[in-house]
Amino acid sequence: MEPSADVLARARGGDEAAFEELMRMHERQVLRTALRLLGRREDAEDAAQEVFLRLYKNLRGFRALAEIRPWLYRVTVNFSYDLGRKRRRFVAELPDEVAVVQTQESGVSLEQRRELLAEALAYLPEKERAAVVLREVEGLETAEVAEILGSTPVTVRTQVSTGRARLREIVARLERRKV
């Protein structure tokens, strides 16, 4: 039995240290995805806690370690949707302020662009946000994203394409607002 399969077998048998190892193996994936979907660290940590609680309750259903990763993505996305709806800070349309357009060449640092992108993600509809995060940020294949979201590859490609276009527009508006 390979070491990773052994961890799953031990965790399924009630070994708490093995379950903690499983959590460590997937902690970054879950937190990173939840943070990008929810936009707030506190919310992402709450989501991760619930996701791992659900993993613990459902451990017996996993026969192989490879089954856990897509399941965790699916549960993270679904729980993030639910939590986001409960805690949603109602954000109306972005203000369409009249300001000097700040272009990408105008000295916006990479870190500032990342912050703008993270903020812009919050303005996307949840399904587009999930598709963009899973496909473009997490680097999953379109078929994997479709399976996780309970969708089709064509729908995922459309959501990603639309999401990327909206992100460009939102980032440009946020840049103008911060001038």
Residue pairs with C-beta under 8 A, 6 or more apart in sequence:
1 9
4 25
4 65
5 64
5 65
6 18
7 18
7 21
7 22
7 25
7 65
8 18
8 22
8 59
8 62
8 64
8 65
8 68
10 17
10 18
11 18
11 19
11 21
11 22
11 59
12 59
12 60
12 62
19 56
19 59
22 55
22 68
23 52
23 55
26 68
26 69
26 72
27 48
29 69
29 72
29 73
29 76
29 138
30 47
30 48
30 51
30 52
30 72
30 76
31 44
31 45
31 48
32 138
33 73
33 76
33 77
33 80
33 133
33 134
33 138
34 43
34 44
34 45
34 47
34 48
34 51
34 76
34 79
34 80
35 41
35 44
36 118
36 121
36 129
36 133
36 137
37 44
37 47
37 76
37 77
37 80
37 81
37 84
37 121
37 126
37 129
37 130
37 133
38 44
38 47
38 80
38 83
38 84
39 118
39 119
39 121
39 122
43 80
43 83
43 84
43 87
46 83
47 76
47 79
47 80
47 83
48 76
50 79
50 83
51 72
51 75
51 76
51 79
54 75
54 79
55 68
55 71
55 72
55 75
58 71
62 68
62 71
70 144
70 147
70 148
73 134
73 138
73 140
73 144
73 148
74 147
74 148
74 149
74 150
77 130
77 134
77 148
77 149
80 130
81 126
81 130
84 126
91 122
91 123
94 123
94 170
94 173
94 174
94 177
95 173
95 177
96 173
97 173
97 176
97 177
99 176
99 177
99 179
100 176
100 179
101 172
101 175
101 176
102 108
102 175
102 176
102 178
102 179
104 113
108 116
108 175
113 171
116 171
116 174
116 175
116 178
117 167
117 171
119 174
120 167
120 170
120 171
120 174
121 129
121 132
121 133
121 167
122 129
123 166
123 170
124 132
124 163
124 166
124 167
124 170
127 149
127 159
128 159
128 160
128 162
128 163
128 166
129 163
130 149
131 145
131 149
131 151
131 156
131 159
131 160
131 163
132 159
132 160
132 163
132 164
132 167
134 140
134 144
134 145
134 148
134 149
135 142
135 145
135 156
135 160
136 160
136 164
140 148
142 153
142 156
142 157
142 160
143 153
145 151
145 156
146 152
146 153
146 155
146 156
149 156
151 159
